[in-house]
Amino acid sequence: MTPKLPEAPDPAVEYWQNLSEGRLTFGRCRQCDHAWLPVSRECPSCLAADWRFEASTGDAVALSWVVYNHAYNDLWADRLPYVVALIELAEGPRLMSNLVGDFDPTQLRIDHPVRLVIESEGDTAVPRFVPIEQVPEDGDTT
């Protein structure tokens, strides 16, 4: 019988903990310097298990988006219309998120500058983004 080796900690636990503390983090490979989301135990580029968490500045661009005018889940009905976007962080990783704030989605353009805001969904901190024109004047994005 082969003994079961202990498993490495799930990196997603640290990712969500970092978000709850106000930081959006991503994986950065120490071998090839590739940066990625969602976090995983190995670099998706070179498969090295030698990586670290790195914090995002919160600067990003919206590459593409869709505006939902119909809620396919009742939980989202009071948020209509809402915007789901492909976001590229300044550091390179991409993630799907929401664009939030009081803005006109018809004014969005490809590579539209956006800024991270961390919002709560129940007990969970989630990364969302506002068009750069919507960042609060005091600069507080958490």
Residue, then its C-alpha position, 0 to 999 in steps of 0.5 A: m500500500t502506497p502512503k498518501l502524501p499530504e496535499a499542498p494547501d489550496p492556493a484559492v484559500e489564500y486568494w480569497q483571504n487576500l481579497s477579504e483583506g482588501r488585496l486582489t492577488f494573482g500567481r506569478c511564476r518564479q521560473c518564467d515570470h508568467a502571471w495568471l488568474p485563477v490561482s493554481r498550484e502550477c504555472p499554466s505556462c511552464l508547469a513549474a510549481d515555483w510561484r508566488f502571490e503578487a498584489s495587483t495595483g488595481d489598474a486594469v482595462a475592460l477588453s470586452w463586455v456584455v450588458y445583461n438586461h434579463a436576469y437568468n437567476d432571480l438573485w440578479a434581478d434587482r441589479l438589471p442591467y448589469v455588465v459582465a466584462l473580461i478584465e485585464l490587470a495592468e500586471g497581465p492576468r485576466l479575469m471575468s468580473n462585473l463593471v459597477g457604478d453609475f455609468d452608461p455602458t454605451q460609452l465603453r470602448i475596447d481597452h476602457p480603463v477601469r479600477l478595482v473595487i472590492e465589494s461584499e457578496g454576503d460574507t465573501a469579498v469579490p473583485r469588481f471594477v468601475p470605469i476609471e471616470q467613476v473612481p471616488e475622488d478620495g481614491d478609496t477603492t475598497 
